[in-house]
Amino acid sequence: MDRKRIFKSHPFLPNRVPDTAIGHYLKTKRLELDLGVRELGRQINIDATYLSSLERNKHGYIPSNKTLRKLSGALNIEFDLLKELRKPLIKSRMEKYEED
């Protein structure tokens, strides 16, 4: 998906996405649907603790494509948008590993 189209269709996103954006976005969408973490976890067969860690951007938690697809379906979010929001998180984690 074209990055410009993503940002145009989602104007709340800044041009430079922080590595915390995906967690914040997932939590916002979950709350908009009035879903609890446990309820969402049951719906998509993912541990609630893991979901909570994703939302809080806990160090070391980078969602896989499989997880993003499940979240995309349950929260009615474009899969490509979630992949785009994940990129800064991956980059941030890689930079931290390179520092070690």
N, C-alpha and C positions, 0 to 999 in steps of 0.2 A: 504494500500500500504506500502511496505517495505521502511522505512526511508532511508536506504543505497541506494536503487535503485533510490529514488527521487534525492538524492544528486549526485549520479553518472550520472544520465541523465541530471542534471542541474548543471554543474560544477561551475557556477558563484556563487552558494549559498555556504556560509561557513558551516562548520560542526555544528556550533552553530548559529542558526538563531535568529537575533535580533527581537524584537517585532515590529519593523518598516518594516520588510521585505515584508509583504503582500501588504502594501500600495505602496511601491516602485515598487514591481513587477507588480501590477495591472496597475499602471501608465505607466511603461515601455512597457508593452504589448499593452496597448491602443494606445500609441503613435506610436509603430511599425506598427499598423494597420491604422494609420493616422485617428483616430477617436477622435472627441472632446468629452468632458464629457457629454454635452447635447445630442449629437447624440447617444452615447452609452446608456445613460439613456432612451432615447426614444425607442431604439431597444429592451431593456430588461424590460421596464416598471418600472424603478427605478428612483427616484428623483435625478437630477444632483447634487444638493447640498449634498445629502447623499453620492453619489459616490465620490465627491471631498473630503468629510470628511474622507472617507475610505482611499483614496490615501494619504492624509496628516496625517494619523494616529491620527486623532483628538480623544482626550480622550473620552472614553465611547462608541465608535463605534466599535462593534464587529459584523462582517457580519454573518448572519444565514446561515445554509446549503442551504436554498432556494435561497438566494442571491448568494452564491458561485456557485451553479449550473447554475444560469443565466449567471454569469460572465464567468464561465468555457466554456459554449457554445459559447458565443459571442466573447470571446477573444482566443478561441481555446487553452485552458489550461486544463490540467488534473484536475478533481475535487479533487482527492486525494492530489495533490500537494498543492492546495489552502487550503485544510483542514490542511495539515502539516504546512503551513506557518502561519495559524491562531493560532496554539497552543501557541507559545510564547506570542502572544498578549493576549490571554485568561489568561495565567499564570501571566503575568505582571499586568493585571487588578485585578486579584484575590489577588495578593500580596498587591496591593494598598488598597483594601477594608479591608484586614486583619489588616493593619496598623491603620485604623481609630478606 
